[in-house]
């Protein structure tokens, strides 16, 4: 089972992903984390990506496909959560050239609720995992959590608008292809997880 998690920041994707990892053995793949791994690997793929970045050229759909293919096909676990893998039509096309066997999970939350959550959340500066505001350290790594500098209202609104204008249209297209599962993210963590597990038939 391959799941593409999406919706605006603050909807609780990371929290629900961690629960699926802990309770059902899923593997979480977050695009920025995977790019960092590739960057430290000194592979031919990274050399091509770096050459593109250094020349200020746009990353081509072919390179996007190579990155996705490298990340997805090297996994031994069939149950994957893909976060930030499908942000536009390029990404969708790249993913579907690798696999059509995936579902998109919408964690639906209003803009107002998302802003309220983001203004108070904390994050791990090493793993980039996010946590509720009262959490002081990452309970797994014991890394001290920090407040993100860009978690201010202006930056948050900009990120939400980016999702609404660029990512959501692609996600809605996937819904017409019967790939979308909608989850009400405006609930407590346990209730969201219960709804997610039920709709995934786990």
Secondary structure, DSSP 8 states (H G I E B T S, - for coil): -EEEEESSTTS-HHHHHHHHHHHH--EEEEHHHHHHHHHTTT-HHHHHHHHHHHTT----HHHHHHHHHHHHHT-S-S-EEEESS-SSHHHHHHHHHH-S--EEEEEE--HHHHHHHHTT-EE-TTT--EE-TT--B-TTT--B-B--TT-SHHHHHHHHHHIIIIIHHHHHHHHHTT-EEEEE-SS-HHHHHHHHHHHHT-
